[in-house]
Amino acid sequence: MDIATTIDARGLLCPLPVLRLRRVLATLPAGAVVELLATDGASWIDVPHFCAGAGHVLISAEDTAGLRYLVRKG
């Protein structure tokens, strides 16, 4: 799987990781995959909620030495 870009939102608090994800996804074509790195525990709830509401696909969510999400633009 090709990752179009990586967003490093480590150290940022809610809602900044999701706002950065939304801004980047808006610039990419449908089907593009974005990697989001975060440390804010609220993103564990916010990212899936954002994806479901905006029509994007949360491919994976991992919690290993920080949070890592892969999101496909819908």
Contacts in CASP RR format, 6 or more apart in sequence:
PFRMAT RR
TARGET T0000
AUTHOR 0000-0000-0000
METHOD contacts of the structure
MODEL  1
MDIATTIDARGLLCPLPVLRLRRVLATLPAGAVVELLATDGASWIDVPHF
CAGAGHVLISAEDTAGLRYLVRKG
1 33 0 8 1.000
1 59 0 8 1.000
1 70 0 8 1.000
2 33 0 8 1.000
3 33 0 8 1.000
3 34 0 8 1.000
3 35 0 8 1.000
3 70 0 8 1.000
4 28 0 8 1.000
4 32 0 8 1.000
4 33 0 8 1.000
4 34 0 8 1.000
5 24 0 8 1.000
5 28 0 8 1.000
5 34 0 8 1.000
5 35 0 8 1.000
6 34 0 8 1.000
6 35 0 8 1.000
6 36 0 8 1.000
6 37 0 8 1.000
7 17 0 8 1.000
7 20 0 8 1.000
7 21 0 8 1.000
7 24 0 8 1.000
7 34 0 8 1.000
7 35 0 8 1.000
7 36 0 8 1.000
7 37 0 8 1.000
8 37 0 8 1.000
9 16 0 8 1.000
9 17 0 8 1.000
9 20 0 8 1.000
9 21 0 8 1.000
9 36 0 8 1.000
9 37 0 8 1.000
9 38 0 8 1.000
9 39 0 8 1.000
9 40 0 8 1.000
9 43 0 8 1.000
10 37 0 8 1.000
10 38 0 8 1.000
10 39 0 8 1.000
10 66 0 8 1.000
11 38 0 8 1.000
11 39 0 8 1.000
11 40 0 8 1.000
12 20 0 8 1.000
12 38 0 8 1.000
12 39 0 8 1.000
12 40 0 8 1.000
13 40 0 8 1.000
13 42 0 8 1.000
14 40 0 8 1.000
14 42 0 8 1.000
14 43 0 8 1.000
14 46 0 8 1.000
15 46 0 8 1.000
16 40 0 8 1.000
17 36 0 8 1.000
17 38 0 8 1.000
17 40 0 8 1.000
17 43 0 8 1.000
17 46 0 8 1.000
17 47 0 8 1.000
18 43 0 8 1.000
18 46 0 8 1.000
18 47 0 8 1.000
18 50 0 8 1.000
20 36 0 8 1.000
21 34 0 8 1.000
21 36 0 8 1.000
21 47 0 8 1.000
21 50 0 8 1.000
21 69 0 8 1.000
21 71 0 8 1.000
22 50 0 8 1.000
22 54 0 8 1.000
24 34 0 8 1.000
25 32 0 8 1.000
25 34 0 8 1.000
25 54 0 8 1.000
25 56 0 8 1.000
25 71 0 8 1.000
25 73 0 8 1.000
28 34 0 8 1.000
28 73 0 8 1.000
29 73 0 8 1.000
30 73 0 8 1.000
30 74 0 8 1.000
31 72 0 8 1.000
31 73 0 8 1.000
31 74 0 8 1.000
32 72 0 8 1.000
32 73 0 8 1.000
33 59 0 8 1.000
33 70 0 8 1.000
33 71 0 8 1.000
33 72 0 8 1.000
33 73 0 8 1.000
34 70 0 8 1.000
34 71 0 8 1.000
34 73 0 8 1.000
35 68 0 8 1.000
35 69 0 8 1.000
35 70 0 8 1.000
36 43 0 8 1.000
36 47 0 8 1.000
36 67 0 8 1.000
36 68 0 8 1.000
36 69 0 8 1.000
36 70 0 8 1.000
36 71 0 8 1.000
37 66 0 8 1.000
37 67 0 8 1.000
37 68 0 8 1.000
38 47 0 8 1.000
38 66 0 8 1.000
38 67 0 8 1.000
38 68 0 8 1.000
38 69 0 8 1.000
39 66 0 8 1.000
39 67 0 8 1.000
40 67 0 8 1.000
41 67 0 8 1.000
43 67 0 8 1.000
43 69 0 8 1.000
44 61 0 8 1.000
44 63 0 8 1.000
44 67 0 8 1.000
47 58 0 8 1.000
47 61 0 8 1.000
47 69 0 8 1.000
47 71 0 8 1.000
48 58 0 8 1.000
48 61 0 8 1.000
50 56 0 8 1.000
51 57 0 8 1.000
51 58 0 8 1.000
51 71 0 8 1.000
52 58 0 8 1.000
55 74 0 8 1.000
56 71 0 8 1.000
56 72 0 8 1.000
56 73 0 8 1.000
56 74 0 8 1.000
57 71 0 8 1.000
57 72 0 8 1.000
57 74 0 8 1.000
58 69 0 8 1.000
58 70 0 8 1.000
58 71 0 8 1.000
59 70 0 8 1.000
59 71 0 8 1.000
59 72 0 8 1.000
60 68 0 8 1.000
60 69 0 8 1.000
60 70 0 8 1.000
61 67 0 8 1.000
61 68 0 8 1.000
61 69 0 8 1.000
62 68 0 8 1.000
62 69 0 8 1.000
END
